[in-house]
């Protein structure tokens, strides 16, 4: 009898549309993270702005989480981006030493987004909230500079302005990444039908 109950429970879990949707969106977030990791590893823009890589991994990972609504999407996508980038020989978040920071940032995003979705915040308040959260997230990434002062320094327009300029650019790039992702998600949800078809 226990075996039959177990089979019944497994069948119920597998045929639960909400669970299947979460699994699909989790894989989507991981896929987006992997693509972002490839981009960070191979695309060298030479902007000379510290923290600008957040625009290329944080923005798509956040957008995937906001559009897909996977509860752990940002954490999974951020870690997938980091591992992919490291595998291809790139640097993201200061290398493997920065991996825990990337995980912390992902968890922060998932927690804040989950809070906003539970409270059903309006888009007017949600967009600046995501901008500020992304700014804090990129400042968390900046803390690796304090742990590793001998890391690579960037020069903007051929001039290195010092650690305070780096702090400013990290905050700015994080803010932009969050705002772009939030506005993109808002446009995505706005374009969807008011009564979408039920997931099968």
URQUIQUI-V42349 format. One record per pair of residues at least 12 apart in sequence whose ideal C-beta (glycine too) atoms are under 10 Angstrom apart, sorted by the first residue. I is the first residue (numbers start at 1). J is the second residue. D is the distance in Angstrom with one decimal. If there is no record, write none. Layout:
I/J/D + I/J/D
This chain:
17/198/7.4 + 17/199/4.5 + 17/200/6.9 + 18/199/7.9 + 20/199/7.3 + 20/200/9.1 + 21/68/8.6 + 21/69/8.2 + 21/70/8.5 + 21/199/5.4 + 22/68/9.0 + 22/69/8.2 + 22/70/5.7 + 22/71/6.8 + 22/72/8.7 + 22/73/9.1 + 23/70/8.5 + 24/68/8.0 + 24/70/8.4 + 24/199/9.0 + 25/64/8.0 + 25/65/8.5 + 25/67/8.6 + 25/68/3.6 + 25/69/6.4 + 25/70/3.7 + 25/71/8.9 + 25/72/9.6 + 25/73/6.2 + 25/76/9.7 + 26/68/8.2 + 26/70/4.9 + 26/71/8.7 + 26/72/6.7 + 26/73/6.5 + 26/76/5.9 + 26/77/9.1 + 27/68/9.6 + 27/70/8.9 + 27/76/8.9 + 28/64/6.0 + 28/65/9.6 + 28/67/8.7 + 28/68/5.3 + 28/70/7.4 + 28/73/7.9 + 28/76/9.7 + 28/77/8.8 + 29/60/9.7 + 29/61/7.0 + 29/62/9.9 + 29/63/9.9 + 29/64/4.7 + 29/65/6.1 + 29/67/9.7 + 29/68/6.2 + 29/70/5.4 + 29/72/8.0 + 29/73/3.7 + 29/74/7.3 + 29/75/8.7 + 29/76/5.1 + 29/77/4.1 + 29/78/9.1 + 29/80/7.6 + 29/106/9.9 + 30/61/9.7 + 30/64/9.0 + 30/70/9.4 + 30/73/8.6 + 30/76/5.2 + 30/77/6.3 + 30/79/8.5 + 30/80/4.5 + 30/81/9.2 + 30/83/9.9 + 30/84/9.6 + 31/64/8.3 + 31/77/8.5 + 31/80/7.8 + 32/57/9.6 + 32/60/5.2 + 32/61/6.1 + 32/62/9.7 + 32/63/7.7 + 32/64/4.1 + 32/65/8.9 + 32/67/9.6 + 32/68/8.8 + 32/73/8.7 + 32/76/9.6 + 32/77/5.6 + 32/80/8.0 + 32/81/8.2 + 33/57/7.5 + 33/60/7.9 + 33/61/5.4 + 33/64/7.7 + 33/73/9.1 + 33/74/9.1 + 33/75/9.7 + 33/76/6.8 + 33/77/3.5 + 33/78/6.3 + 33/79/7.1 + 33/80/3.2 + 33/81/4.0 + 33/82/8.1 + 33/83/8.5 + 33/84/7.1 + 33/85/9.6 + 33/106/9.3 + 34/77/8.6 + 34/80/5.1 + 34/81/6.9 + 34/83/8.3 + 34/84/4.6 + 34/85/9.3 + 34/87/9.6 + 35/57/9.7 + 35/60/7.2 + 35/61/9.8 + 35/64/9.7 + 35/77/9.8 + 35/80/9.2 + 35/81/8.3 + 35/84/8.2 + 36/53/9.6 + 36/56/6.3 + 36/57/4.3 + 36/58/8.4 + 36/59/8.3 + 36/60/4.9 + 36/61/6.1 + 36/64/9.1 + 36/77/7.5 + 36/78/8.8 + 36/80/8.2 + 36/81/4.4 + 36/82/9.5 + 36/84/7.8 + 36/85/8.2 + 36/92/9.1 + 37/56/9.6 + 37/57/6.9 + 37/61/9.7 + 37/77/9.5 + 37/78/9.6 + 37/79/9.7 + 37/80/6.6 + 37/81/4.0 + 37/82/6.7 + 37/83/7.0 + 37/84/2.9 + 37/85/4.1 + 37/86/8.1 + 37/87/7.9 + 37/88/7.2 + 37/90/7.4 + 37/92/7.0 + 38/81/8.8 + 38/84/6.0 + 38/85/7.6 + 38/87/9.5 + 38/88/6.5 + 38/90/8.5 + 39/53/9.4 + 39/56/5.4 + 39/57/7.6 + 39/60/8.3 + 39/81/8.7 + 39/84/9.4 + 39/85/8.7 + 39/90/9.3 + 40/53/5.5 + 40/54/9.8 + 40/55/9.9 + 40/56/5.4 + 40/57/5.4 + 40/81/6.8 + 40/82/8.9 + 40/84/8.4 + 40/85/4.9 + 40/88/8.9 + 40/90/5.7 + 40/91/8.3 + 40/92/5.2 + 40/93/9.6 + 41/81/9.5 + 41/84/7.2 + 41/85/4.6 + 41/86/8.3 + 41/87/8.2 + 41/88/3.9 + 41/89/6.6 + 41/90/2.9 + 41/91/8.3 + 41/92/7.7 + 42/85/9.3 + 42/88/7.0 + 42/89/9.3 + 42/90/7.1 + 43/56/7.1 + 43/90/9.4 + 44/90/9.5 + 46/154/9.6 + 47/154/8.2 + 47/156/7.9 + 47/169/9.2 + 47/173/9.3 + 48/154/5.1 + 48/155/5.4 + 48/156/4.4 + 48/157/6.7 + 48/158/7.9 + 48/159/8.9 + 48/160/9.0 + 48/169/9.2 + 49/154/6.5 + 49/155/9.9 + 49/156/6.0 + 49/165/9.2 + 49/166/8.8 + 49/168/9.7 + 49/169/4.7 + 49/170/8.9 + 49/172/8.1 + 49/173/6.7 + 50/138/9.8 + 50/141/9.9 + 50/142/7.7 + 50/145/8.0 + 50/151/9.7 + 50/152/9.0 + 50/153/7.9 + 50/154/4.7 + 50/155/9.8 + 50/156/8.5 + 50/160/9.9 + 50/161/9.9 + 50/163/9.2 + 50/165/7.8 + 50/166/4.1 + 50/167/8.4 + 50/168/9.0 + 50/169/4.9 + 50/170/5.9 + 50/172/10.0 + 50/173/8.2 + 51/138/5.4 + 51/139/8.6 + 51/141/6.9 + 51/142/6.4 + 51/145/9.6 + 51/154/8.9 + 51/166/7.2 + 51/167/8.8 + 51/168/9.2 + 51/169/5.2 + 51/170/3.4 + 51/171/7.8 + 51/172/7.7 + 51/173/4.5 + 51/174/6.8 + 51/177/9.5 + 52/138/9.7 + 52/154/8.5 + 52/169/7.1 + 52/170/8.9 + 52/172/9.1 + 52/173/5.1 + 52/176/9.3 + 52/177/9.5 + 53/81/9.8 + 53/85/9.0 + 53/90/9.3 + 53/91/8.6 + 53/92/6.2 + 53/93/8.1 + 53/138/9.3 + 53/141/8.8 + 53/173/8.0 + 53/177/9.7 + 54/92/9.7 + 54/93/9.4 + 54/105/9.2 + 54/134/7.3 + 54/135/9.4 + 54/137/7.7 + 54/138/4.7 + 54/141/7.0 + 54/142/9.9 + 54/169/9.9 + 54/170/7.6 + 54/172/9.7 + 54/173/4.8 + 54/174/5.3 + 54/175/9.4 + 54/176/8.2 + 54/177/4.8 + 54/178/9.0 + 55/134/9.9 + 55/138/9.5 + 55/172/10.0 + 55/173/5.6 + 55/174/8.9 + 55/176/6.3 + 55/177/5.2 + 55/180/7.7 + 56/81/9.1 + 56/92/9.2 + 56/173/9.7 + 56/177/8.6 + 57/77/8.5 + 57/78/7.2 + 57/80/9.7 + 57/81/4.5 + 57/82/8.0 + 57/84/9.6 + 57/85/7.7 + 57/92/6.4 + 57/93/8.8 + 57/102/8.8 + 57/177/8.6 + 58/74/8.9 + 58/77/9.4 + 58/78/7.7 + 58/81/8.7 + 58/102/9.7 + 58/105/7.9 + 58/106/9.6 + 58/109/8.5 + 58/134/6.1 + 58/137/6.9 + 58/138/7.0 + 58/141/9.0 + 58/173/8.4 + 58/174/7.0 + 58/176/9.5 + 58/177/4.2 + 58/178/7.5 + 58/180/9.3 + 58/181/7.5 + 59/134/8.4 + 59/173/9.7 + 59/176/8.1 + 59/177/4.5 + 59/178/8.2 + 59/179/9.3 + 59/180/5.2 + 59/181/5.1 + 59/182/9.9 + 59/184/8.0 + 60/77/7.8 + 60/81/8.3 + 60/177/9.3 + 60/180/9.7 + 60/181/7.8 + 60/184/9.3 + 61/73/7.8 + 61/74/5.8 + 61/75/9.2 + 61/76/8.8 + 61/77/3.7 + 61/78/5.4 + 61/79/9.6 + 61/80/8.3 + 61/81/6.2 + 61/105/9.7 + 61/106/7.8 + 61/109/8.1 + 61/177/9.2 + 61/181/8.2 + 62/74/6.3 + 62/77/8.2 + 62/78/9.1 + 62/106/9.8 + 62/109/6.4 + 62/113/8.3 + 62/130/7.1 + 62/133/9.0 + 62/134/6.8 + 62/137/9.2 + 62/177/6.9 + 62/178/6.7 + 62/180/8.5 + 62/181/3.7 + 62/182/7.7 + 62/184/8.8 + 62/185/8.0 + 63/77/9.5 + 63/177/9.6 + 63/180/8.0 + 63/181/4.5 + 63/182/8.7 + 63/183/9.6 + 63/184/5.1 + 63/185/5.9 + 63/188/8.0 + 64/76/9.4 + 64/77/5.7 + 64/181/8.9 + 64/185/9.3 + 65/77/6.7 + 65/78/9.4 + 65/106/9.0 + 65/109/6.8 + 65/110/7.2 + 65/113/6.3 + 65/114/10.0 + 65/181/8.3 + 65/185/8.5 + 66/109/9.5 + 66/113/6.8 + 66/116/9.6 + 66/117/9.3 + 66/126/9.1 + 66/130/7.7 + 66/181/6.2 + 66/182/6.8 + 66/184/7.8 + 66/185/3.4 + 66/186/8.5 + 66/188/7.9 + 66/189/8.3 + 67/181/9.3 + 67/184/8.0 + 67/185/5.4 + 67/188/5.1 + 67/189/7.5 + 67/192/9.5 + 68/185/9.6 + 69/113/8.7 + 69/114/9.7 + 69/117/7.3 + 69/185/9.7 + 69/189/9.8 + 70/110/8.8 + 71/110/6.5 + 71/111/9.9 + 71/113/8.6 + 71/114/6.2 + 71/117/9.0 + 72/106/8.2 + 72/107/8.7 + 72/110/5.8 + 72/114/9.5 + 73/106/8.8 + 73/109/8.7 + 73/110/7.0 + 73/113/8.5 + 74/105/8.1 + 74/106/4.8 + 74/107/8.0 + 74/108/8.4 + 74/109/3.9 + 74/110/4.9 + 74/111/9.3 + 74/112/9.3 + 74/113/7.0 + 74/114/9.9 + 74/137/9.3 + 74/181/9.8 + 75/102/9.0 + 75/103/6.6 + 75/104/9.3 + 75/105/8.6 + 75/106/3.4 + 75/107/5.4 + 75/108/9.1 + 75/109/7.5 + 75/110/5.4 + 75/111/9.5 + 76/106/7.4 + 76/110/9.0 + 77/106/7.2 + 77/109/9.3 + 77/110/9.9 + 78/92/9.5 + 78/93/9.0 + 78/99/9.7 + 78/101/9.9 + 78/102/5.1 + 78/103/7.2 + 78/104/9.5 + 78/105/6.3 + 78/106/3.8 + 78/107/9.0 + 78/109/7.8 + 78/110/9.5 + 78/137/9.1 + 79/99/7.6 + 79/102/6.5 + 79/103/6.1 + 79/106/6.4 + 80/106/9.8 + 81/93/9.3 + 81/102/7.9 + 81/106/9.5 + 82/95/9.5 + 82/96/8.7 + 82/98/7.8 + 82/99/5.8 + 82/101/9.5 + 82/102/4.8 + 82/103/8.4 + 82/106/9.3 + 83/96/9.6 + 83/99/8.2 + 83/102/9.5 + 85/102/9.9 + 86/98/9.8 + 86/99/8.0 + 91/151/9.7 + 91/152/8.3 + 92/141/9.2 + 93/105/8.4 + 93/140/9.6 + 93/141/5.5 + 93/144/6.7 + 94/141/7.8 + 94/142/9.9 + 94/143/9.6 + 94/144/4.1 + 94/145/8.2 + 94/147/8.2 + 94/148/6.4 + 94/151/6.5 + 94/152/9.2 + 95/144/8.9 + 95/148/9.1 + 95/151/9.3 + 97/144/6.9 + 97/147/7.6 + 97/148/7.1 + 97/151/9.8 + 98/140/9.9 + 98/141/6.9 + 98/143/9.3 + 98/144/5.0 + 98/147/9.0 + 98/148/8.9 + 98/151/9.8 + 100/144/9.8 + 101/137/9.3 + 101/140/5.8 + 101/141/5.7 + 101/142/9.3 + 101/143/6.8 + 101/144/6.1 + 101/147/9.2 + 102/137/9.4 + 102/140/9.1 + 102/141/7.4 + 104/137/8.5 + 104/140/6.1 + 104/141/9.3 + 104/143/9.7 + 105/133/9.4 + 105/134/8.8 + 105/136/8.6 + 105/137/4.2 + 105/138/7.9 + 105/139/9.7 + 105/140/5.5 + 105/141/6.5 + 105/174/9.3 + 106/137/8.5 + 108/133/6.7 + 108/134/9.5 + 108/136/7.1 + 108/137/5.8 + 108/140/7.4 + 109/130/8.4 + 109/133/6.4 + 109/134/7.7 + 109/136/9.8 + 109/137/6.5 + 109/178/8.8 + 109/181/9.6 + 111/133/9.2 + 112/126/9.9 + 112/129/6.9 + 112/130/7.7 + 112/132/9.1 + 112/133/4.8 + 112/134/9.6 + 112/136/9.1 + 112/137/9.3 + 112/178/9.9 + 113/126/8.9 + 113/129/9.1 + 113/130/7.7 + 113/133/8.2 + 113/182/9.8 + 113/185/9.7 + 115/129/9.1 + 116/129/6.2 + 116/130/8.0 + 116/133/9.2 + 116/182/9.9 + 123/182/8.1 + 123/183/9.1 + 123/185/9.1 + 123/186/5.1 + 123/189/8.6 + 123/190/8.6 + 124/186/9.9 + 126/182/6.3 + 126/185/8.8 + 126/186/7.8 + 127/178/8.4 + 127/179/6.5 + 127/181/9.5 + 127/182/4.3 + 127/183/6.2 + 127/185/9.0 + 127/186/6.7 + 128/175/9.4 + 128/178/8.8 + 128/179/7.8 + 128/182/8.2 + 129/178/8.4 + 129/182/7.9 + 130/175/9.6 + 130/177/9.1 + 130/178/4.3 + 130/179/7.0 + 130/180/9.4 + 130/181/6.4 + 130/182/3.9 + 130/183/9.0 + 130/185/8.4 + 130/186/9.8 + 131/174/8.3 + 131/175/5.0 + 131/176/7.9 + 131/177/8.4 + 131/178/4.1 + 131/179/4.2 + 131/180/8.9 + 131/181/9.0 + 131/182/6.7 + 131/183/9.4 + 132/171/9.9 + 132/174/9.0 + 132/175/7.3 + 132/178/7.1 + 132/179/9.4 + 133/174/8.6 + 133/175/9.6 + 133/178/6.0 + 133/182/9.4 + 134/171/9.7 + 134/173/8.8 + 134/174/4.6 + 134/175/6.3 + 134/176/8.1 + 134/177/4.9 + 134/178/2.7 + 134/179/7.6 + 134/180/9.0 + 134/181/7.3 + 134/182/8.5 + 135/170/8.4 + 135/171/5.1 + 135/172/7.9 + 135/173/8.6 + 135/174/4.1 + 135/175/4.2 + 135/176/8.8 + 135/177/8.5 + 135/178/6.5 + 135/179/9.3 + 136/171/8.7 + 136/174/7.3 + 136/175/9.5 + 136/178/9.2 + 137/170/9.8 + 137/174/5.8 + 137/177/8.4 + 137/178/7.8 + 138/169/9.2 + 138/170/4.9 + 138/171/6.7 + 138/172/8.7 + 138/173/5.9 + 138/174/2.8 + 138/175/8.0 + 138/176/9.5 + 138/177/7.1 + 138/178/8.7 + 139/167/7.4 + 139/170/5.8 + 139/171/5.8 + 139/174/6.6 + 139/175/9.9 + 140/170/9.4 + 140/174/9.0 + 141/170/6.8 + 141/173/9.7 + 141/174/7.9 + 142/163/9.3 + 142/166/7.0 + 142/167/6.2 + 142/169/9.2 + 142/170/4.2 + 142/171/8.0 + 142/174/8.8 + 143/170/9.6 + 145/163/7.0 + 145/166/6.7 + 145/167/8.5 + 145/170/8.6 + 146/163/8.9 + 149/163/8.6 + 153/166/7.7 + 154/166/7.2 + 154/169/8.1 + 156/169/7.6
